[in-house]
Amino acid sequence: MKSTATAPIWVCASSHQRPWLRCPKPKTLKPPPNKKRKNTMPTVLKNISEIRRFFHRNEDPIYFISATNFNLLGLDEWVKNFKYICYIDCYGGKHPNVFCPSEQPHAEFQSIEDINNYLLQHKEVIDFIKRRGGKPKFVFLMFDEETERLSKELGAEVWFPKAKLRTSMDNKIETVRIGNKAGVPSVPNVLAEVKSYEDLQKTCEKAGIGHDLVLQSAFGDSGHTTFFIKSEADFRRHEHEIIGEGEIKIMKRIDCRGSAIEACATKEGTIVGPLMTELVGFKELTPYRGGWCGNEILSTAFPPKVRQKARELTFKFGEQLRKEGYRGYFELDFLIDKKTGDLWLGELNPRITGASSMTNHAAFAHADAPLFLFHLLEFSKKKFDLDTTELNDRWANPDMIDSWSQMVIKHTEDNVDICTAAPETGIYKMLEDGRVVFDRFDYHRRAVESENEAFFLQIMQPGSYRYEGADIGILVTRGRSMTKNFQLNERAKKWIHGIKQTVDGKALPVANAGPAIAEPAFKIL
């Protein structure tokens, strides 16, 4: 039978109700011309919202390259295409934005710069960067001119001032001079080369600073290069680290509390973060007298006048840094005299620091933006017009500061062995009997729900050497870790003890037990 089918009838959606209505056959829709998407980002960023959106849409890959990602923990949540390239895998491969290459033979590391230069020459790192493409930008905790050369070979920009300038700013002697120019006073001191104990005494008598002294060499970590000298016996213990070191900062010893404050020098002015306490020299945390071992951030740690004075001095110092040609992130240590409340400049760190994680996770950072975002903005070449005075005033509000503390836990016993067990990264709970137990994996401190929980970041790993001063990890808790008198509180001591109880080690093989293993002369955080 011959088919009687006719051309198809196109029916409107309502044609089942009104079959006599017929729609015309739709025309084939042609795609619109392939026009380049219009960039809606303003030419000049004028407020926090636009700055946040700028980084939310960032296309160029940005890498933080260091031993661990601790210093800029969580920044990947603010900046699109932000990745960490690290020597130590603190997360067992579970962090989506941390890349750790396999171990390759290398010379013994003498500095963080050595670690970074090793990473930049590692084939897996080079392949990873090239595979992701774009115009890579690098940020570091520490770097040198070799790091800059290797970065250039990879076609990357280093988003920090030149290593040569940063090194000159890092000189503790130069810090005093910059502070003097800015009107930021240091503890009464004299800058001089020390040739003998007798020479030291004469220098101090001439300067009128007495003989109860604190000496600091031009470079180095406070736990290794700060010397407390009250007698000839004290001097003899450290003379090999003092004589021949060139100009030394010789300070009158004062009874003080340590504090830290971070800031960022931008073309629009210096942006200042909150004043933090410093944990220094606690024997439960570090074997080094005078060694930094943590921070607290809370609005009531210091009187309002002290907080405001610290902010004013930091702003003045930042403005002087801009005149010196430095821009970007920096940190100042202030010494607060317990008797008078006077603030004295301790030292400058022209970089991010071990306290940066605290600054960039404070309440103001979540309300506006992390301080380090302004560092990236400064180097991005993107134009911005920001009222830094208004921003600083807002960040000075106590409501912009919540209460957290971090403790850097080191192995404090005078022995060397091999670590066989170490606490993994994640959330830990303190039980009613004081025991500390692992609860769940996480890579962010915001997962901490109460003061009975803490976030721990693993540094020491099974198979590594455990020696006096080796970093076990960082513990981050809500609330204070110190008393009002700036001593470790009982809760902090329980946390430290609980974490250390989960670390174990075994003796070195007999063949390796002879020569002592030298501890590194640098900290990796």
Secondary structure, 3 states (H helix, E strand, C coil): CCCCCCCCCCCCCCCCCCCCCCCCCCCCCCCCCCCCCCCCCCCEECCHHHHHHHHHCCCCCEEEEECCCHHHCCHHHCCCCEEEEECCCCCCCCCCCEECCCCCCCCCCCCHHHHHHHHHCCHHHHHHHHHHCCCCEEEECCCCHHHHHHHHHCCCEECCCCHHHHHHHHCHHHHHHHHHHHCCCECCEEEEECCCHHHHHHHHHHHCCCCCEEEECCCCCHHHHEEEECCHHHHHHHHHHHCCCCEEEEEECCCEEEEEEEEEEECCEEEEEEEEEEEECCCCCCCCCCCEEEEEECCCCCCHHHHHHHHHHHHHHHHHHHHHCCCEEEEEEEEEECCCCCEEEEEEECCCCCCHHHHCCCHHHHHCCCHHHHHHHHHCCCEECCCHHHHHHHHCCHHHCCCEEEEEEECCCCCCEEEEECCCCEEEEECCCCCEEEEECCCCHHHCCCCCEEEEEECCCCCCEECCCCEEEEEEEECCCECCCCCECHHHHHHHHHHHCCCEEECCCHHHCCCCCCCCCCCCC
